Amino acid sequence: MKVQNAEGADAVNDTLGEREQRMLELERQWWKYSGAKEQAIREMFDLSATHYYQILNALIDTEAALAHDPMLVKRLRRLRTTRQRARSARRLGVDV
């Protein structure tokens, strides 16, 4: 959401909703068993893993998320970029 600061210029509202904060908290955790994270996603947010990751991808592109937890958001962005490059390379038949 955009708001105007004292000088009249647009500024990004740096507040996250409760759900967005809980999503970032979940991403901070490490998971010992496969499937445990997906189960936690279903229990906490009542979302499929696919829908959760779609929301998370949009969330980590926001300035509010970056302001809330810069190291985590930068790590998630880096992981996303790495995975996208690997997918593109596989499609093109290039070794990564």
PAZAPA-4460 file (N, C-alpha, C; in steps of 0.05 Angstrom, whole numbers, plus 32768, in hexadecimal, padded with zeros to 4 digits):
% residues 96
    n_x    n_y    n_z   ca_x   ca_y   ca_z    c_x    c_y    c_z   seq   type   mol
   8011   7FE8   8000   8000   8000   8000   8012   8019   8000     1      M     A
   800A   802C   7FF0   801A   8045   7FEF   800D   805A   8000     2      K     A
   801E   8069   800F   8015   807F   801F   8026   8097   8018     3      V     A
   801D   80AF   801F   802E   80C6   801A   803C   80CE   8034     4      Q     A
   8056   80D4   8031   8065   80DD   8048   8062   80FB   804B     5      N     A
   8070   8106   805E   806D   8123   8065   8074   8135   804D     6      A     A
   8087   812C   803C   808E   813D   8025   807B   8139   800D     7      E     A
   8067   8127   8010   8054   8123   7FFB   805C   810D   7FE7     8      G     A
   8073   8101   7FEB   807C   80EC   7FD9   8070   80D2   7FE1     9      A     A
   806D   80C0   7FCE   8062   80A6   7FD4   8077   8095   7FE3    10      D     A
   806E   8087   7FF8   807F   8075   8007   8070   805A   800A    11      A     A
   807F   8045   800D   8072   802B   8010   806B   8027   802E    12      V     A
   8053   801D   8033   804B   8017   804E   805A   7FFE   8057    13      N     A
   806A   8000   806C   807C   7FEA   8074   806F   7FD7   8088    14      D     A
   8055   7FD5   8088   8048   7FC2   809B   803F   7FA9   808D    15      T     A
   8043   7F93   809A   803A   7F79   8090   8022   7F70   80A1    16      L     A
   8010   7F62   8095   7FF9   7F57   80A3   8003   7F3F   80B4    17      G     A
   7FF1   7F36   80C5   7FF8   7F1F   80D7   7FFF   7F06   80C6    18      E     A
   7FEF   7F01   80B1   7FF4   7EE9   80A1   8010   7EEB   8094    19      R     A
   8017   7F02   8089   8031   7F05   807C   8048   7F01   8090    20      E     A
   8044   7F0C   80A8   8059   7F09   80BD   805C   7EEB   80C4    21      Q     A
   8045   7EDD   80C7   8046   7EC1   80CD   8053   7EB1   80B7    22      R     A
   804F   7EB9   809E   805C   7EAB   8087   807A   7EAE   8089    23      M     A
   8083   7EC6   808F   80A0   7ECA   8091   80AC   7EBB   80A9    24      L     A
   809D   7EBA   80BF   80A6   7EAA   80D6   80A9   7E8C   80CE    25      E     A
   8096   7E82   80BF   8097   7E66   80B6   80AF   7E62   80A5    26      L     A
   80B5   7E75   8093   80CC   7E72   8081   80E7   7E73   8090    27      E     A
   80E7   7E7F   80A8   8100   7E7F   80B8   8107   7E64   80C3    28      R     A
   80F4   7E53   80C6   80F8   7E39   80D2   8106   7E25   80BF    29      Q     A
   8113   7E11   80CB   811F   7DFB   80BC   810F   7DE2   80C1    30      W     A
   810C   7DD2   80AC   80FA   7DBB   80AD   810B   7DA1   80AB    31      W     A
   8107   7D90   80BF   8117   7D77   80C0   810C   7D62   80AE    32      K     A
   80F2   7D60   80AB   80E6   7D4B   809B   80D8   7D56   8083    33      Y     A
   80D9   7D47   806D   80CB   7D50   8055   80AD   7D4F   805A    34      S     A
   809F   7D62   8050   8082   7D63   8054   8079   7D71   806D    35      G     A
   808B   7D76   8080   8084   7D83   8099   807C   7DA0   8094    36      A     A
   808B   7DAD   8082   8085   7DC9   807C   806A   7DCC   806E    37      K     A
   8064   7DBA   805B   804B   7DBB   804D   8034   7DB6   8060    38      E     A
   8037   7DA4   8073   8023   7D9F   8087   801E   7DB8   8098    39      Q     A
   8034   7DC5   80A0   8032   7DDD   80B1   8023   7DF3   80A1    40      A     A
   8029   7DF5   8087   801B   7E09   8076   7FFD   7E04   8076    41      I     A
   7FF5   7DEB   8073   7FD9   7DE4   8072   7FCC   7DEB   808D    42      R     A
   7FDA   7DE4   80A3   7FCE   7DE8   80BE   7FCD   7E06   80C5    43      E     A
   7FE2   7E15   80BF   7FE3   7E31   80C8   7FD3   7E44   80B6    44      M     A
   7FD3   7E3F   809C   7FC7   7E52   8089   7FB0   7E47   807A    45      F     A
   7FAA   7E2D   807C   7F95   7E20   806D   7F98   7E25   804F    46      D     A
   7FB1   7E22   8045   7FB7   7E26   8029   7FC6   7E0D   801F    47      L     A
   7FC3   7E09   8005   7FD4   7DF4   7FF8   7FF1   7E00   7FF7    48      S     A
   8004   7DEE   7FF5   8020   7DF7   7FF3   8024   7E09   7FDB    49      A     A
   8017   7E02   7FC4   8019   7E12   7FAC   800F   7E2E   7FB0    50      T     A
   7FF8   7E31   7FBC   7FEC   7E4C   7FC1   7FFD   7E5B   7FD5    51      H     A
   8007   7E4E   7FE9   8019   7E5B   7FFD   8031   7E67   7FEF    52      Y     A
   803E   7E57   7FDE   8057   7E61   7FD1   8051   7E77   7FBD    53      Y     A
   803A   7E77   7FB1   8032   7E8D   7FA0   8030   7EA7   7FB0    54      Q     A
   8023   7EA5   7FC7   8020   7EBD   7FD9   803C   7EC5   7FE3    55      I     A
   804C   7EB2   7FEB   8067   7EB8   7FF6   8078   7EC6   7FE0    56      L     A
   8077   7EBD   7FC8   8086   7EC9   7FB2   807F   7EE6   7FAF    57      N     A
   8065   7EEC   7FB0   805C   7F08   7FAE   8065   7F18   7FC7    58      A     A
   8064   7F0B   7FDE   806B   7F18   7FF7   8088   7F20   7FF8    59      L     A
   809A   7F0F   7FEF   80B7   7F15   7FF1   80BF   7F2B   7FDD    60      I     A
   80AE   7F32   7FCB   80B4   7F48   7FB8   80AB   7F63   7FC4    61      D     A
   809F   7F64   7FDB   8095   7F7D   7FE7   80AB   7F8A   7FF8    62      T     A
   80AA   7FA4   7FF9   80BC   7FB4   800A   80B6   7FAF   8027    63      E     A
   809D   7FAA   802E   8095   7FA6   804A   80A2   7F8C   8054    64      A     A
   80A3   7F77   8044   80B0   7F5E   804D   80CE   7F62   8050    65      A     A
   80DA   7F71   803D   80F6   7F76   803F   80FD   7F86   8058    66      L     A
   80ED   7F9A   805F   80F1   7FAA   8077   80ED   7F99   8090    67      A     A
   80DA   7F86   808F   80D4   7F76   80A7   80EA   7F62   80AD    68      H     A
   80F6   7F55   8099   810B   7F41   809E   811D   7F40   8085    69      D     A
   8130   7F53   8083   8140   7F56   806B   8151   7F3D   8064    70      P     A
   815D   7F31   8078   816E   7F19   8072   815E   7F02   8067    71      M     A
   8147   7EFC   8074   8136   7EE6   806B   812C   7EEC   804F    72      L     A
   8121   7F03   804A   8116   7F0A   8030   812B   7F08   801A    73      V     A
   8143   7F12   801F   8159   7F11   800C   8160   7EF4   8006    74      K     A
   8161   7EE3   801B   8167   7EC6   8018   8152   7EB9   8007    75      R     A
   8138   7EBF   800C   8122   7EB3   7FFD   8123   7EBC   7FE0    76      L     A
   8129   7ED5   7FDB   812B   7EDF   7FC0   8142   7ED1   7FB1    77      R     A
   8159   7ECE   7FBF   8170   7EC0   7FB3   816A   7EA3   7FAC    78      R     A
   815C   7E95   7FBE   8154   7E79   7FB9   8141   7E78   7FA1    79      L     A
   812E   7E8A   7F9F   811B   7E8B   7F89   812A   7E8F   7F6F    80      R     A
   813D   7EA2   7F6E   814C   7EA7   7F56   815D   7E8F   7F4E    81      T     A
   8169   7E81   7F61   8179   7E69   7F5B   8167   7E54   7F4F    82      T     A
   8150   7E50   7F5A   813E   7E3B   7F50   8133   7E42   7F34    83      R     A
   812E   7E5C   7F30   8124   7E65   7F15   813A   7E60   7F00    84      Q     A
   8153   7E66   7F07   8169   7E62   7EF4   816C   7E45   7EEE    85      R     A
   816A   7E34   7F02   816D   7E17   7EFE   8157   7E0C   7EEC    86      A     A
   813E   7E16   7EF0   8128   7E0D   7EE0   812C   7E16   7EC3    87      R     A
   8135   7E2F   7EBF   8139   7E39   7EA4   814F   7E29   7E96    88      S     A
   8164   7E23   7EA5   817A   7E14   7E99   8171   7DF8   7E91    89      A     A
   8161   7DEB   7EA2   8157   7DD0   7E9B   8146   7DD1   7E82    90      R     A
   8135   7DE6   7E7F   8125   7DE8   7E67   8135   7DEC   7E4E    91      R     A
   814B   7DFA   7E51   815C   7E00   7E3A   8171   7DEA   7E36    92      L     A
   8173   7DD7   7E48   8186   7DC1   7E45   81A2   7DC9   7E4C    93      G     A
   81A5   7DDD   7E5D   81C0   7DE7   7E65   81C6   7DDC   7E81    94      V     A
   81E0   7DD3   7E85   81E8   7DCA   7E9F   81EE   7DE2   7EB1    95      D     A
   81E5   7DE0   7ECA   81E9   7DF6   7EDD   81FD   7DED   7EF2    96      V     A
***
